[in-house]
Amino acid sequence: MTVSLCVIAYNEERVLDHLFEDILAQSFDKEKTELVFVDSDSSDGTRNKFVDFKGKYGKEYLSVKVLDNPRRIQAAGWNTALMAAEGDIIIRLDAHASIPRDFIENNERLIGEGEYVCGGARPNNIEEPTPYREMLLAAEESMFGSSIAGFRRRGTESKRKYVNSLFHGAYRREVFAKAGGFDTSLGRTEDNELHYRIRQNGFKICQSDEIVSYQNIRPTLRSMLRQKYGNGKWIGLTLGKCPGCLSLYHFVPFCFVMAVIICVVLEITAAISGLWWLSLPFYALCIAYGAADIVMTAAAVITAKHKSLYMIMLPVVFPLLHIVYGTGTLVGLVQLPKWKKSLDGSAEKEIEEVRWRFCK
């Protein structure tokens, strides 16, 4: 079977050289590999790097395509890649990723064994390790700092299981013929929504510990908080369009933020009215969360590969991540009615365009 490896990038000039090294080192036959690079109107040298790669290595591959996504929307970029991909198997790969040499080979083998959608764990990684970034990695790898999603951590045993969603998935062409393309009205959650439609069309999503890829974390706390806020906001908005593609754990930070707001209001009311018992929920929340924060910080430090004094920041970083993510969800829910009114149906038409393209 032939494979189309698709990469969408916006201003990723800095990381592409490492990704190119990983792609060139793949054990899967280059003559059966099509590379589809999509530049989302970058203002740096991202597109030039794609073009240079094609000029230098294009003859070694089945095909190398460099395409443009002027809308910059990530889902639109993936649809651009899908409309051009010719492989029997289509693999989605983020520009900030790192893949071992057997990544394509293992995905192709699982698809060949009868799976329609497959992928593996996607642990986090650091581009240029420093003690500060090791601390951020420890926060991101902790279930307390990220989520309980299974794809974020690699299992210790070789096994397969069926999941609701995964990163860097590999798909048979038939999957898009039934499910269609990505929903361009969504941001950050377009993969959750697509996988929901894939499951609704009768396909299973197989996660195997034989497959692994790595995602580079944001290099600063500020950029990580910005990412968490955006993720949270799109959870709130997506609830109005595809609640079935979300899980309860997506709303844990939102519940925490709401609990903080309610407890603070009760504490202020207690101070004004003199009703001391109204302060009890506030103190109970502080004690419960504080205990969890300390325990999870200790666990993160113990399991961290590299330890430093920066780890003392974790008890502050964890609540920051939770509050920013939960606040994002709250903002998304507030903006939801206005956002839904702005939808014009064009995203659904694009989903169908991709579907019909794969039906041919």
C-alpha positions as CSV (number, residue, x, y, z in Angstrom):
1,M,0.0,0.0,0.0
2,T,1.1,3.6,-0.6
3,V,1.1,6.2,2.1
4,S,0.5,9.9,2.0
5,L,2.2,11.7,4.9
6,C,0.6,15.1,5.4
7,V,2.2,18.0,7.3
8,I,0.4,21.4,7.9
9,A,2.6,24.3,9.1
10,Y,2.3,27.9,10.0
11,N,5.5,29.8,10.8
12,E,7.3,26.6,11.7
13,E,10.6,27.3,10.0
14,R,12.5,26.8,13.3
15,V,11.4,23.1,13.7
16,L,11.1,21.8,10.2
17,D,14.8,20.7,9.9
18,H,14.3,18.2,12.7
19,L,11.1,17.0,11.2
20,F,12.7,16.5,7.8
21,E,15.4,14.4,9.4
22,D,12.8,12.2,10.9
23,I,10.9,11.8,7.6
24,L,14.1,11.1,5.6
25,A,15.1,8.4,8.2
26,Q,11.8,6.4,7.8
27,S,12.3,2.7,7.2
28,F,9.2,2.6,5.0
29,D,9.9,2.5,1.2
30,K,10.2,6.1,-0.1
31,E,9.0,5.0,-3.5
32,K,5.6,4.2,-1.8
33,T,5.5,7.4,0.2
34,E,3.8,10.6,-0.9
35,L,4.6,13.7,1.1
36,V,2.0,16.5,1.2
37,F,3.2,19.7,2.7
38,V,0.7,22.5,3.3
39,D,1.9,26.1,4.2
40,S,-0.8,28.1,6.0
41,D,0.3,31.5,4.7
42,S,3.4,31.7,6.9
43,S,5.3,34.9,7.2
44,D,8.7,33.2,7.8
45,G,10.6,30.7,5.6
46,T,8.3,27.7,6.2
47,R,7.1,27.5,2.6
48,N,10.6,28.0,1.2
49,K,11.8,25.1,3.4
50,F,9.1,22.9,1.9
51,V,10.0,23.9,-1.6
52,D,13.7,23.3,-0.9
53,F,13.0,19.8,0.5
54,K,11.0,19.0,-2.6
55,G,13.8,20.2,-4.9
56,K,16.4,18.2,-3.0
57,Y,14.6,15.0,-2.2
58,G,11.5,14.9,-4.4
59,K,12.9,12.3,-6.8
60,E,13.4,9.8,-4.0
61,Y,9.7,9.8,-3.2
62,L,6.5,8.7,-4.9
63,S,5.5,12.3,-4.9
64,V,6.2,15.5,-2.9
65,K,3.5,18.2,-3.0
66,V,3.7,21.7,-1.6
67,L,0.3,23.4,-1.2
68,D,-1.1,26.6,0.2
69,N,-3.7,27.2,2.8
70,P,-4.4,31.0,2.7
71,R,-7.1,30.8,5.3
72,R,-4.5,29.7,8.0
73,I,-7.2,27.7,9.8
74,Q,-5.7,24.3,10.7
75,A,-8.7,22.3,9.7
76,A,-8.7,24.0,6.3
77,G,-5.1,23.0,5.9
78,W,-5.9,19.4,6.6
79,N,-8.7,19.5,4.0
80,T,-6.3,21.0,1.5
81,A,-4.0,18.0,2.1
82,L,-6.9,15.5,1.9
83,M,-8.0,16.9,-1.5
84,A,-4.5,16.3,-2.9
85,A,-3.5,13.1,-1.1
86,E,-3.4,10.0,-3.4
87,G,-2.1,7.3,-1.0
88,D,-4.0,4.3,0.1
89,I,-3.3,5.4,3.7
90,I,-3.2,9.0,4.9
91,I,-1.3,10.0,7.9
92,R,-1.7,13.3,9.8
93,L,1.5,14.7,11.3
94,D,1.9,17.9,13.2
95,A,4.9,20.1,12.3
96,H,5.9,20.2,16.0
97,A,6.2,16.4,16.1
98,S,9.0,14.0,16.2
99,I,8.7,10.4,14.9
100,P,10.9,7.3,15.2
101,R,12.2,5.6,12.0
102,D,9.5,2.9,12.1
103,F,6.5,5.3,12.5
104,I,5.1,4.9,8.9
105,E,6.0,1.3,8.7
106,N,4.2,0.4,11.9
107,N,1.1,2.3,10.9
108,E,1.1,0.7,7.4
109,R,1.4,-2.7,9.0
110,L,-1.6,-2.2,11.3
111,I,-3.8,-0.9,8.5
112,G,-2.7,-3.9,6.4
113,E,-3.8,-6.2,9.2
114,G,-7.4,-4.8,8.9
115,E,-7.6,-1.6,10.9
116,Y,-9.2,1.4,9.3
117,V,-7.9,4.0,11.7
118,C,-4.8,3.6,13.9
119,G,-2.2,5.4,15.8
120,G,-0.3,5.3,19.0
121,A,0.8,7.1,22.1
122,R,2.0,10.7,21.7
123,P,4.2,11.5,24.7
124,N,5.6,15.0,25.1
125,N,9.1,16.0,24.2
126,I,11.4,19.1,24.4
127,E,13.2,20.7,21.4
128,E,16.1,22.2,23.3
129,P,16.2,20.9,26.9
130,T,16.9,23.2,29.8
131,P,16.0,22.8,33.5
132,Y,13.2,25.3,33.1
133,R,11.7,23.4,30.1
134,E,12.1,20.1,32.0
135,M,9.9,21.6,34.6
136,L,7.3,22.5,32.0
137,L,7.6,19.0,30.6
138,A,6.9,17.5,34.0
139,A,3.8,19.6,34.3
140,E,2.6,18.6,30.8
141,E,3.2,14.9,31.4
142,S,1.3,14.8,34.6
143,M,-2.3,13.9,34.5
144,F,-2.9,16.8,36.9
145,G,-1.4,19.2,34.4
146,S,-2.7,17.8,31.1
147,S,-5.4,15.2,31.1
148,I,-6.2,11.5,31.6
149,A,-6.2,10.9,27.8
150,G,-4.4,7.6,27.1
151,F,-2.5,8.8,24.0
152,R,-0.5,11.3,26.1
153,R,1.5,8.5,27.8
154,R,3.1,5.3,26.3
155,G,2.2,2.0,27.8
156,T,4.8,-0.4,29.1
157,E,3.4,-3.5,27.4
158,S,2.8,-4.1,23.7
159,K,-1.0,-4.0,23.3
160,R,-3.8,-2.6,21.3
161,K,-7.1,-1.0,22.4
162,Y,-9.9,1.0,20.8
163,V,-10.2,4.6,21.7
164,N,-12.4,7.7,21.0
165,S,-9.6,9.8,19.6
166,L,-5.8,10.0,19.0
167,F,-3.1,12.2,17.6
168,H,-1.1,11.7,14.4
169,G,-3.6,9.1,13.1
170,A,-3.4,6.9,10.0
171,Y,-6.5,6.5,8.0
172,R,-7.7,4.3,5.1
173,R,-9.1,6.3,2.2
174,E,-12.5,4.7,2.7
175,V,-12.8,6.4,6.1
176,F,-12.9,9.9,4.5
177,A,-15.3,8.6,1.8
178,K,-17.8,8.0,4.6
179,A,-16.9,10.5,7.2
180,G,-15.8,13.4,5.0
181,G,-13.2,16.1,5.9
182,F,-12.4,18.3,8.8
183,D,-14.9,20.9,10.2
184,T,-13.3,24.2,9.4
185,S,-15.6,26.1,11.8
186,L,-13.8,24.5,14.7
187,G,-10.3,25.3,16.1
188,R,-8.3,23.0,18.4
189,T,-11.1,20.4,18.5
190,E,-11.4,19.6,14.8
191,D,-9.7,16.2,15.4
192,N,-12.2,15.3,18.2
193,E,-15.1,16.1,15.9
194,L,-13.7,14.2,13.0
195,H,-13.1,11.1,15.1
196,Y,-16.6,11.4,16.5
197,R,-18.0,11.3,12.9
198,I,-15.7,8.4,12.1
199,R,-17.0,6.4,15.0
200,Q,-20.6,7.3,14.0
201,N,-19.9,5.8,10.6
202,G,-19.0,2.5,12.1
203,F,-15.2,2.6,12.2
204,K,-13.1,1.7,15.2
205,I,-10.0,3.8,16.2
206,C,-7.1,1.5,17.2
207,Q,-4.4,2.7,19.5
208,S,-1.3,0.5,19.6
209,D,1.7,0.6,21.8
210,E,3.8,-0.5,18.8
211,I,3.3,3.0,17.4
212,V,4.7,6.2,19.0
213,S,5.2,9.8,18.0
214,Y,6.3,12.8,20.1
215,Q,4.9,16.3,20.4
216,N,7.2,19.2,21.4
217,I,5.8,21.2,24.3
218,R,5.6,25.0,24.3
219,P,9.0,26.3,25.4
220,T,7.7,29.0,27.9
221,L,5.0,29.1,30.5
222,R,3.4,32.0,28.8
223,S,3.0,30.2,25.5
224,M,1.8,27.1,27.3
225,L,-0.9,29.1,29.2
226,R,-1.9,30.7,25.9
227,Q,-2.3,27.2,24.4
228,K,-4.3,26.0,27.4
229,Y,-6.6,29.1,27.2
230,G,-7.3,28.4,23.5
231,N,-7.9,24.7,24.1
232,G,-10.4,25.5,26.9
233,K,-12.2,28.2,24.8
234,W,-12.7,25.8,21.9
235,I,-14.1,23.1,24.3
236,G,-16.7,25.6,25.3
237,L,-17.6,26.5,21.7
238,T,-17.5,22.9,20.5
239,L,-20.1,22.0,23.1
240,G,-22.7,24.0,21.0
241,K,-21.9,22.0,17.8
242,C,-20.8,18.5,18.7
243,P,-21.3,17.7,22.4
244,G,-20.8,14.0,21.6
245,C,-17.2,14.5,20.7
246,L,-16.3,15.8,24.1
247,S,-15.8,13.9,27.4
248,L,-16.5,14.9,31.0
249,Y,-12.8,15.3,31.7
250,H,-12.7,18.2,29.2
251,F,-14.8,20.2,31.7
252,V,-12.9,19.5,34.9
253,P,-11.0,22.8,34.8
254,F,-14.2,24.6,34.1
255,C,-15.8,23.0,37.1
256,F,-12.8,24.0,39.2
257,V,-13.0,27.6,38.1
258,M,-16.8,27.8,38.8
259,A,-16.1,26.2,42.2
260,V,-13.5,28.9,42.9
261,I,-15.9,31.7,41.8
262,I,-18.8,30.3,43.9
263,C,-16.6,29.8,47.0
264,V,-15.1,33.3,46.7
265,V,-18.6,34.8,46.5
266,L,-19.6,32.9,49.6
267,E,-16.5,34.0,51.4
268,I,-17.2,37.6,50.6
269,T,-20.8,37.2,51.7
270,A,-19.6,35.6,54.9
271,A,-17.3,38.5,55.6
272,I,-20.1,41.1,55.0
273,S,-23.0,39.2,56.7
274,G,-21.1,37.6,59.5
275,L,-22.4,34.2,58.7
276,W,-19.2,32.3,59.3
277,W,-20.4,29.0,58.0
278,L,-20.6,30.4,54.5
279,S,-16.8,30.3,54.5
280,L,-16.7,26.5,54.9
281,P,-16.9,25.7,51.2
282,F,-14.0,28.1,50.5
283,Y,-11.7,26.5,53.1
284,A,-12.8,23.0,52.1
285,L,-11.8,23.7,48.4
286,C,-8.5,25.2,49.5
287,I,-7.6,22.2,51.6
288,A,-8.8,19.6,49.0
289,Y,-7.1,21.3,46.1
290,G,-4.0,22.1,48.1
291,A,-3.6,18.5,49.1
292,A,-4.0,17.3,45.5
293,D,-1.6,19.9,44.3
294,I,1.1,18.8,46.8
295,V,0.6,15.1,46.1
296,M,0.6,15.5,42.3
297,T,3.7,17.8,42.4
298,A,5.5,15.1,44.4
299,A,4.5,12.5,41.9
300,A,5.6,14.7,39.0
301,V,9.0,15.3,40.6
302,I,9.5,11.6,41.4
303,T,8.7,10.5,37.8
304,A,10.6,13.3,36.1
305,K,13.7,12.1,34.3
306,H,15.6,15.3,35.0
307,K,15.1,17.2,38.3
308,S,16.1,20.7,39.2
309,L,15.2,23.6,41.5
310,Y,12.7,24.8,38.9
311,M,10.5,21.9,40.1
312,I,9.5,24.1,43.1
313,M,7.4,26.1,40.6
314,L,5.0,23.1,39.9
315,P,2.6,23.9,42.8
316,V,2.0,27.3,41.2
317,V,2.1,26.1,37.6
318,F,-0.6,23.4,38.1
319,P,-3.3,25.8,39.3
320,L,-2.3,28.4,36.7
321,L,-2.9,25.7,34.0
322,H,-6.2,24.7,35.5
323,I,-7.5,28.3,36.0
324,V,-6.5,29.5,32.5
325,Y,-8.0,26.4,30.8
326,G,-11.2,26.6,32.8
327,T,-11.5,30.4,32.2
328,G,-11.1,29.7,28.5
329,T,-14.0,27.2,28.6
330,L,-16.1,29.8,30.5
331,V,-15.4,32.4,27.8
332,G,-16.2,29.9,25.1
333,L,-19.6,29.2,26.7
334,V,-20.4,32.9,27.0
335,Q,-19.5,33.5,23.3
336,L,-21.3,30.4,22.2
337,P,-24.6,31.9,21.1
338,K,-22.9,34.6,19.1
339,W,-20.5,32.1,17.5
340,K,-23.3,29.8,16.5
341,K,-25.2,32.6,14.8
342,S,-22.0,33.4,12.7
343,L,-21.9,29.9,11.2
344,D,-23.0,29.9,7.6
345,G,-22.9,26.2,6.6
346,S,-19.8,26.5,4.6
347,A,-17.9,24.1,6.9
348,E,-20.5,21.4,6.2
349,K,-20.2,21.9,2.5
350,E,-16.4,21.5,2.7
351,I,-16.8,18.3,4.7
352,E,-19.0,17.0,1.9
353,E,-16.5,18.1,-0.8
354,V,-13.8,16.0,0.8
355,R,-16.2,13.1,1.1
356,W,-17.2,13.2,-2.5
357,R,-13.6,13.5,-3.6
358,F,-12.8,10.2,-1.8
359,C,-15.9,8.6,-3.2
360,K,-14.6,8.9,-6.8
